Amino acid sequence: MLSKRQKKHLKSLFSKGEILFTAPQILPYGEDSSGLKAEPWAVALPRSKEEIVALLSFAQEERIPIIPRGRGTGRAGACVPVGGGIVLSLLGLNRIIEIREKDFVVVVEPGVITGELQRKLSQRKLFYPPDPASADFSTIGGNVATNAGGMQALKYGVTGDYVLGLEAVLPGGKVLSLPSFCHKNVVGLNLSKLFVGSEGTLGVVNKIFLKVLPLPRASLSFLAGFSSLSQLTRSFSLLFQEGILPAALEIIDKSSLEAVSKVYTLPWQKEVEGVLLGKLLGEEEALGKEARLIKDIFQADYFALARGQEEAELWKIRKNISPAAFRLRPKKLSEDFTVPRGKIGEFLSLLREQEQKYSLPILAFGHVGDGNIHTNIMYEPGKEEGKAREVYYLLLEKTLELGGTLSGEHGLGISKRKFISKQIDAETLRIMQEVKKVFDPFNILNPGKAF
Ligand SMILES: Cc1cc2nc3c(=O)[nH]c(=O)nc-3n(C[C@H](O)[C@H](O)[C@H](O)COP(=O)(O)OP(=O)(O)OC[C@H]3O[C@@H](n4cnc5c(N)ncnc54)[C@H](O)[C@@H]3O)c2cc1C
């Protein structure tokens, strides 16, 4: 808890921004979209770098934990103040500082909403490809701190692939300045990349230099339904063998389709076991040619194409999965396990086996091209929770046996931190903790998170 003296001093640090102490104001900042929550001691809403510097300097002197926060859409509880402390919301630093069209670089503050940046850039025919499904409400700062992926990661990579440089305030108030307008830069250690995916444990990112691309001239989406899972996985492998790399390639399995069918009329007559939903970006003519090739390769039981404005209709199936899932059961255990691309068939068959064995709906959907399958184990609270957890642990172990990773894009936060030693050996983990000590010797920044 904060003393009267500390509160008084904290108030004096904010002139443009503010600091909140009362329960109704601060409680919403104690949770994220993982459903985990804890009560912060205070919430700081700075409006300048100087206010962050002053806060981090005082916090280190007083050993007060600081928990950086973007929009709180994280899935792993990484911005939840377990153990108390001051939540530091970056939403007040939300300027697009500079768009350098000739350099294909944009400089932003961390509180900029990703989708808003994408729209602003597209008006200038520029393209920022990372597109987490939360793009309309998550922040660039949060995306950097979690190395957010998204549908277009298959062709264009993840957030970290676009971070050229950044500025961060470190515990104690020192500023680490790593600006870069160059798309290539190999001078010294790449400390900017160390911040990517660090889940707010090393410093508070207050400025980000991002690479952007020329905006593709046309887009086309395809939806293919398959009557068997093996045909789907075969088609998916064939696509790559034929040298086709879509911008996005998503899988929606039978259980996910069953959920969606409760809120949306699916377009096919005959039942399908799963669909592949993809997007191509590029030149109008080339896209048409590629789409015809995909249709021939797939030999799917259902195949539809859409261009431009009409594409949104095809993507409605994907967008409806998460809300529709609750039509099957009221609660879910949701994960972003990721396996090597060559193991996807095995992973999907495993999910199907467990679904039958435990009589629980297990929805599998998402970024199949990256091997990053969102797995939702649906259950009735109380009655089915025990077996849902049993399947969850089994899938976690099997993912690692297949050479996979505990998280493809959501991070470990607090929800999966306890499993880290299953994936990372003790010596490597020790080195990570030593690195943290260099930036944060008194462990005041987002303590107890990630690693
Ligand atoms: C509907 C939905 C769909 C989603 N889809 C995707 C998806 O497709 N791909 C994907 O990768 N994720 C997805 N997510 C997860 C989430 O949106 C991302 O992890 C996102 O990057 C979090 O951004 P945020 O602004 O909400 O960050 P927060 O949740 O507020 O914080 C996340 C982490 O970043 C740290 N942090 C935030 N700002 C800073 C900063 N300026 N400096 C230092 N640390 C900071 C926090 O301490 C915390 O560790 C989804 C979430 C939802 C709810």
The ligand as a Gaussian input file, in Angstrom:
#p B3LYP/6-31G(d) Opt

LIG

0 1
 C      -10.466000     -10.273000     -29.158000
 C       -8.973000     -10.378000     -29.019000
 C       -8.231000     -10.793000     -30.112000
 C       -6.834000     -10.890000     -30.019000
 N       -6.130000     -11.271000     -31.122000
 C       -4.793000     -11.340000     -31.066000
 C       -4.041000     -11.739000     -32.224000
 O       -4.589000     -12.002000     -33.295000
 N       -2.699000     -11.782000     -32.104000
 C       -2.058000     -11.466000     -30.943000
 O       -0.839000     -11.502000     -30.905000
 N       -2.748000     -11.112000     -29.834000
 C       -4.085000     -11.035000     -29.869000
 N       -4.791000     -10.677000     -28.744000
 C       -4.076000     -10.381000     -27.491000
 C       -3.754000      -8.889000     -27.267000
 O       -4.639000      -8.056000     -27.977000
 C       -2.319000      -8.552000     -27.647000
 O       -1.459000      -9.223000     -26.768000
 C       -1.996000      -7.060000     -27.622000
 O       -0.701000      -6.882000     -28.152000
 C       -2.078000      -6.406000     -26.241000
 O       -2.077000      -5.004000     -26.408000
 P       -2.624000      -4.058000     -25.248000
 O       -2.452000      -2.657000     -25.684000
 O       -4.004000      -4.439000     -24.889000
 O       -1.602000      -4.413000     -24.096000
 P       -1.902000      -4.804000     -22.573000
 O       -2.783000      -6.004000     -22.513000
 O       -2.345000      -3.614000     -21.839000
 O       -0.436000      -5.210000     -22.094000
 C        0.192000      -6.341000     -22.609000
 C        1.648000      -6.382000     -22.118000
 O        2.351000      -5.276000     -22.663000
 C        2.969000      -4.498000     -21.627000
 N        2.962000      -3.125000     -22.106000
 C        1.936000      -2.428000     -22.648000
 N        2.343000      -1.212000     -23.047000
 C        3.659000      -1.138000     -22.765000
 C        4.658000      -0.128000     -22.936000
 N        4.396000       1.037000     -23.513000
 N        5.920000      -0.377000     -22.492000
 C        6.221000      -1.562000     -21.922000
 N        5.333000      -2.545000     -21.751000
 C        4.071000      -2.350000     -22.168000
 C        2.149000      -4.784000     -20.388000
 O        2.900000      -4.615000     -19.216000
 C        1.802000      -6.245000     -20.614000
 O        2.906000      -7.040000     -20.226000
 C       -6.182000     -10.587000     -28.799000
 C       -6.942000     -10.169000     -27.693000
 C       -8.304000     -10.063000     -27.804000
 C       -9.087000      -9.606000     -26.607000

